[in-house]
Amino acid sequence: MARNAYNNSEFAGVCFSPNGQTMFVNIYSPGLTLAISGSWQTI
């Protein structure tokens, strides 16, 4: 579960890079893609 604190627009998709170290999050409006890196195995 996630909350969009940027604006009231919906999340349009989430996926990981092939090496699993970067998560890409899409926000429908204004058409924004965020790349978030981290140690996802420890979460």
PyMOL Python script that loads the backbone (N, CA, C, O; Angstrom):
from pymol import cmd

cmd.read_pdbstr("""\
ATOM      1  N   MET A   1       0.853  -1.151   0.000  1.00  0.00           N
ATOM      2  CA  MET A   1       0.000   0.000   0.000  1.00  0.00           C
ATOM      3  C   MET A   1       0.905   1.221   0.000  1.00  0.00           C
ATOM      4  O   MET A   1       1.886   1.275   0.741  1.00  0.00           O
ATOM      5  N   ALA A   2       0.577   2.184  -0.819  1.00  0.00           N
ATOM      6  CA  ALA A   2       1.358   3.419  -0.903  1.00  0.00           C
ATOM      7  C   ALA A   2       0.414   4.610  -1.003  1.00  0.00           C
ATOM      8  O   ALA A   2      -0.734   4.480  -1.427  1.00  0.00           O
ATOM      9  N   ARG A   3       0.920   5.762  -0.607  1.00  0.00           N
ATOM     10  CA  ARG A   3       0.147   6.989  -0.690  1.00  0.00           C
ATOM     11  C   ARG A   3       0.939   7.988  -1.511  1.00  0.00           C
ATOM     12  O   ARG A   3       2.146   8.135  -1.319  1.00  0.00           O
ATOM     13  N   ASN A   4       0.275   8.668  -2.415  1.00  0.00           N
ATOM     14  CA  ASN A   4       0.893   9.696  -3.239  1.00  0.00           C
ATOM     15  C   ASN A   4       0.844  11.016  -2.480  1.00  0.00           C
ATOM     16  O   ASN A   4      -0.208  11.653  -2.419  1.00  0.00           O
ATOM     17  N   ALA A   5       1.967  11.435  -1.902  1.00  0.00           N
ATOM     18  CA  ALA A   5       2.027  12.694  -1.159  1.00  0.00           C
ATOM     19  C   ALA A   5       2.307  13.879  -2.077  1.00  0.00           C
ATOM     20  O   ALA A   5       2.265  15.026  -1.634  1.00  0.00           O
ATOM     21  N   TYR A   6       2.593  13.614  -3.350  1.00  0.00           N
ATOM     22  CA  TYR A   6       2.909  14.672  -4.315  1.00  0.00           C
ATOM     23  C   TYR A   6       1.665  15.444  -4.734  1.00  0.00           C
ATOM     24  O   TYR A   6       1.643  16.674  -4.696  1.00  0.00           O
ATOM     25  N   ASN A   7       0.625  14.707  -5.135  1.00  0.00           N
ATOM     26  CA  ASN A   7      -0.659  15.303  -5.509  1.00  0.00           C
ATOM     27  C   ASN A   7      -1.737  14.232  -5.350  1.00  0.00           C
ATOM     28  O   ASN A   7      -1.453  13.163  -4.811  1.00  0.00           O
ATOM     29  N   ASN A   8      -2.926  14.481  -5.791  1.00  0.00           N
ATOM     30  CA  ASN A   8      -4.011  13.509  -5.625  1.00  0.00           C
ATOM     31  C   ASN A   8      -4.137  12.538  -6.785  1.00  0.00           C
ATOM     32  O   ASN A   8      -5.129  11.813  -6.865  1.00  0.00           O
ATOM     33  N   SER A   9      -3.178  12.502  -7.672  1.00  0.00           N
ATOM     34  CA  SER A   9      -3.230  11.624  -8.834  1.00  0.00           C
ATOM     35  C   SER A   9      -2.919  10.177  -8.432  1.00  0.00           C
ATOM     36  O   SER A   9      -2.321   9.921  -7.387  1.00  0.00           O
ATOM     37  N   GLU A  10      -3.341   9.240  -9.288  1.00  0.00           N
ATOM     38  CA  GLU A  10      -3.153   7.829  -8.982  1.00  0.00           C
ATOM     39  C   GLU A  10      -1.789   7.313  -9.432  1.00  0.00           C
ATOM     40  O   GLU A  10      -1.174   7.851 -10.354  1.00  0.00           O
ATOM     41  N   PHE A  11      -1.335   6.264  -8.762  1.00  0.00           N
ATOM     42  CA  PHE A  11      -0.166   5.539  -9.226  1.00  0.00           C
ATOM     43  C   PHE A  11      -0.570   4.744 -10.459  1.00  0.00           C
ATOM     44  O   PHE A  11      -1.626   4.111 -10.473  1.00  0.00           O
ATOM     45  N   ALA A  12       0.259   4.773 -11.487  1.00  0.00           N
ATOM     46  CA  ALA A  12      -0.086   4.096 -12.735  1.00  0.00           C
ATOM     47  C   ALA A  12       0.770   2.861 -12.969  1.00  0.00           C
ATOM     48  O   ALA A  12       0.604   2.195 -13.990  1.00  0.00           O
ATOM     49  N   GLY A  13       1.654   2.543 -12.082  1.00  0.00           N
ATOM     50  CA  GLY A  13       2.452   1.336 -12.240  1.00  0.00           C
ATOM     51  C   GLY A  13       3.746   1.408 -11.465  1.00  0.00           C
ATOM     52  O   GLY A  13       4.301   2.484 -11.241  1.00  0.00           O
ATOM     53  N   VAL A  14       4.212   0.253 -11.062  1.00  0.00           N
ATOM     54  CA  VAL A  14       5.480   0.126 -10.357  1.00  0.00           C
ATOM     55  C   VAL A  14       6.203  -1.069 -10.951  1.00  0.00           C
ATOM     56  O   VAL A  14       5.595  -2.111 -11.195  1.00  0.00           O
ATOM     57  N   CYS A  15       7.506  -0.921 -11.185  1.00  0.00           N
ATOM     58  CA  CYS A  15       8.305  -2.054 -11.644  1.00  0.00           C
ATOM     59  C   CYS A  15       9.741  -1.862 -11.178  1.00  0.00           C
ATOM     60  O   CYS A  15      10.142  -0.765 -10.789  1.00  0.00           O
ATOM     61  N   PHE A  16      10.507  -2.944 -11.224  1.00  0.00           N
ATOM     62  CA  PHE A  16      11.905  -2.913 -10.813  1.00  0.00           C
ATOM     63  C   PHE A  16      12.813  -3.056 -12.023  1.00  0.00           C
ATOM     64  O   PHE A  16      12.434  -3.634 -13.041  1.00  0.00           O
ATOM     65  N   SER A  17      14.018  -2.519 -11.890  1.00  0.00           N
ATOM     66  CA  SER A  17      15.041  -2.690 -12.913  1.00  0.00           C
ATOM     67  C   SER A  17      15.448  -4.166 -12.949  1.00  0.00           C
ATOM     68  O   SER A  17      15.195  -4.896 -11.991  1.00  0.00           O
ATOM     69  N   PRO A  18      16.077  -4.613 -14.046  1.00  0.00           N
ATOM     70  CA  PRO A  18      16.469  -6.022 -14.138  1.00  0.00           C
ATOM     71  C   PRO A  18      17.363  -6.502 -12.987  1.00  0.00           C
ATOM     72  O   PRO A  18      17.285  -7.667 -12.600  1.00  0.00           O
ATOM     73  N   ASN A  19      18.206  -5.628 -12.438  1.00  0.00           N
ATOM     74  CA  ASN A  19      19.075  -6.052 -11.334  1.00  0.00           C
ATOM     75  C   ASN A  19      18.390  -5.940  -9.972  1.00  0.00           C
ATOM     76  O   ASN A  19      18.979  -6.315  -8.959  1.00  0.00           O
ATOM     77  N   GLY A  20      17.157  -5.430  -9.929  1.00  0.00           N
ATOM     78  CA  GLY A  20      16.373  -5.365  -8.703  1.00  0.00           C
ATOM     79  C   GLY A  20      16.772  -4.270  -7.735  1.00  0.00           C
ATOM     80  O   GLY A  20      16.291  -4.262  -6.602  1.00  0.00           O
ATOM     81  N   GLN A  21      17.633  -3.346  -8.136  1.00  0.00           N
ATOM     82  CA  GLN A  21      18.101  -2.312  -7.221  1.00  0.00           C
ATOM     83  C   GLN A  21      17.362  -0.988  -7.367  1.00  0.00           C
ATOM     84  O   GLN A  21      17.449  -0.143  -6.476  1.00  0.00           O
ATOM     85  N   THR A  22      16.639  -0.785  -8.461  1.00  0.00           N
ATOM     86  CA  THR A  22      15.911   0.464  -8.685  1.00  0.00           C
ATOM     87  C   THR A  22      14.438   0.160  -8.911  1.00  0.00           C
ATOM     88  O   THR A  22      14.087  -0.692  -9.727  1.00  0.00           O
ATOM     89  N   MET A  23      13.578   0.867  -8.180  1.00  0.00           N
ATOM     90  CA  MET A  23      12.138   0.738  -8.357  1.00  0.00           C
ATOM     91  C   MET A  23      11.648   1.977  -9.101  1.00  0.00           C
ATOM     92  O   MET A  23      11.967   3.104  -8.721  1.00  0.00           O
ATOM     93  N   PHE A  24      10.882   1.765 -10.149  1.00  0.00           N
ATOM     94  CA  PHE A  24      10.307   2.855 -10.927  1.00  0.00           C
ATOM     95  C   PHE A  24       8.835   2.980 -10.565  1.00  0.00           C
ATOM     96  O   PHE A  24       8.091   2.000 -10.607  1.00  0.00           O
ATOM     97  N   VAL A  25       8.420   4.194 -10.209  1.00  0.00           N
ATOM     98  CA  VAL A  25       7.042   4.477  -9.812  1.00  0.00           C
ATOM     99  C   VAL A  25       6.485   5.512 -10.779  1.00  0.00           C
ATOM    100  O   VAL A  25       7.106   6.552 -10.997  1.00  0.00           O
ATOM    101  N   ASN A  26       5.332   5.239 -11.354  1.00  0.00           N
ATOM    102  CA  ASN A  26       4.693   6.159 -12.288  1.00  0.00           C
ATOM    103  C   ASN A  26       3.495   6.823 -11.629  1.00  0.00           C
ATOM    104  O   ASN A  26       2.686   6.161 -10.979  1.00  0.00           O
ATOM    105  N   ILE A  27       3.387   8.143 -11.801  1.00  0.00           N
ATOM    106  CA  ILE A  27       2.236   8.908 -11.326  1.00  0.00           C
ATOM    107  C   ILE A  27       1.504   9.420 -12.557  1.00  0.00           C
ATOM    108  O   ILE A  27       2.087  10.087 -13.411  1.00  0.00           O
ATOM    109  N   TYR A  28       0.220   9.100 -12.633  1.00  0.00           N
ATOM    110  CA  TYR A  28      -0.571   9.341 -13.842  1.00  0.00           C
ATOM    111  C   TYR A  28      -0.528  10.790 -14.315  1.00  0.00           C
ATOM    112  O   TYR A  28      -0.234  11.047 -15.483  1.00  0.00           O
ATOM    113  N   SER A  29      -0.812  11.730 -13.438  1.00  0.00           N
ATOM    114  CA  SER A  29      -0.804  13.140 -13.832  1.00  0.00           C
ATOM    115  C   SER A  29       0.090  13.895 -12.872  1.00  0.00           C
ATOM    116  O   SER A  29      -0.181  13.910 -11.671  1.00  0.00           O
ATOM    117  N   PRO A  30       1.114  14.503 -13.347  1.00  0.00           N
ATOM    118  CA  PRO A  30       1.401  15.059 -14.658  1.00  0.00           C
ATOM    119  C   PRO A  30       2.237  14.160 -15.564  1.00  0.00           C
ATOM    120  O   PRO A  30       2.954  14.687 -16.414  1.00  0.00           O
ATOM    121  N   GLY A  31       2.188  12.856 -15.433  1.00  0.00           N
ATOM    122  CA  GLY A  31       3.001  11.974 -16.260  1.00  0.00           C
ATOM    123  C   GLY A  31       4.433  11.929 -15.751  1.00  0.00           C
ATOM    124  O   GLY A  31       5.371  12.260 -16.477  1.00  0.00           O
ATOM    125  N   LEU A  32       4.594  11.521 -14.513  1.00  0.00           N
ATOM    126  CA  LEU A  32       5.879  11.574 -13.825  1.00  0.00           C
ATOM    127  C   LEU A  32       6.355  10.162 -13.522  1.00  0.00           C
ATOM    128  O   LEU A  32       5.579   9.332 -13.049  1.00  0.00           O
ATOM    129  N   THR A  33       7.628   9.884 -13.792  1.00  0.00           N
ATOM    130  CA  THR A  33       8.243   8.620 -13.414  1.00  0.00           C
ATOM    131  C   THR A  33       9.366   8.904 -12.435  1.00  0.00           C
ATOM    132  O   THR A  33      10.241   9.728 -12.701  1.00  0.00           O
ATOM    133  N   LEU A  34       9.338   8.218 -11.305  1.00  0.00           N
ATOM    134  CA  LEU A  34      10.367   8.369 -10.283  1.00  0.00           C
ATOM    135  C   LEU A  34      11.196   7.096 -10.225  1.00  0.00           C
ATOM    136  O   LEU A  34      10.650   5.995 -10.293  1.00  0.00           O
ATOM    137  N   ALA A  35      12.507   7.237 -10.101  1.00  0.00           N
ATOM    138  CA  ALA A  35      13.410   6.103  -9.924  1.00  0.00           C
ATOM    139  C   ALA A  35      13.922   6.150  -8.491  1.00  0.00           C
ATOM    140  O   ALA A  35      14.568   7.117  -8.086  1.00  0.00           O
ATOM    141  N   ILE A  36      13.632   5.106  -7.731  1.00  0.00           N
ATOM    142  CA  ILE A  36      14.005   5.050  -6.323  1.00  0.00           C
ATOM    143  C   ILE A  36      14.959   3.877  -6.135  1.00  0.00           C
ATOM    144  O   ILE A  36      14.607   2.731  -6.417  1.00  0.00           O
ATOM    145  N   SER A  37      16.159   4.164  -5.660  1.00  0.00           N
ATOM    146  CA  SER A  37      17.130   3.089  -5.444  1.00  0.00           C
ATOM    147  C   SER A  37      17.208   2.764  -3.961  1.00  0.00           C
ATOM    148  O   SER A  37      16.958   3.611  -3.103  1.00  0.00           O
ATOM    149  N   GLY A  38      17.557   1.530  -3.687  1.00  0.00           N
ATOM    150  CA  GLY A  38      17.669   1.126  -2.299  1.00  0.00           C
ATOM    151  C   GLY A  38      18.042  -0.329  -2.175  1.00  0.00           C
ATOM    152  O   GLY A  38      18.200  -1.037  -3.169  1.00  0.00           O
ATOM    153  N   SER A  39      18.178  -0.756  -0.967  1.00  0.00           N
ATOM    154  CA  SER A  39      18.472  -2.151  -0.678  1.00  0.00           C
ATOM    155  C   SER A  39      17.150  -2.864  -0.404  1.00  0.00           C
ATOM    156  O   SER A  39      16.772  -3.061   0.751  1.00  0.00           O
ATOM    157  N   TRP A  40      16.459  -3.243  -1.458  1.00  0.00           N
ATOM    158  CA  TRP A  40      15.106  -3.781  -1.345  1.00  0.00           C
ATOM    159  C   TRP A  40      15.070  -5.144  -0.669  1.00  0.00           C
ATOM    160  O   TRP A  40      14.033  -5.526  -0.126  1.00  0.00           O
ATOM    161  N   GLN A  41      16.165  -5.883  -0.686  1.00  0.00           N
ATOM    162  CA  GLN A  41      16.190  -7.206  -0.058  1.00  0.00           C
ATOM    163  C   GLN A  41      16.072  -7.111   1.462  1.00  0.00           C
ATOM    164  O   GLN A  41      15.640  -8.067   2.106  1.00  0.00           O
ATOM    165  N   THR A  42      16.452  -5.962   2.046  1.00  0.00           N
ATOM    166  CA  THR A  42      16.413  -5.833   3.503  1.00  0.00           C
ATOM    167  C   THR A  42      15.101  -5.270   4.025  1.00  0.00           C
ATOM    168  O   THR A  42      14.915  -5.163   5.238  1.00  0.00           O
ATOM    169  N   ILE A  43      14.202  -4.914   3.144  1.00  0.00           N
ATOM    170  CA  ILE A  43      12.920  -4.347   3.580  1.00  0.00           C
ATOM    171  C   ILE A  43      11.947  -5.461   3.888  1.00  0.00           C
ATOM    172  O   ILE A  43      10.807  -5.197   4.272  1.00  0.00           O
TER     173      ILE A  43
END
""", "prot")
cmd.dss("prot")
cmd.show_as("cartoon", "prot")
cmd.util.cbc("prot")
cmd.orient("prot")
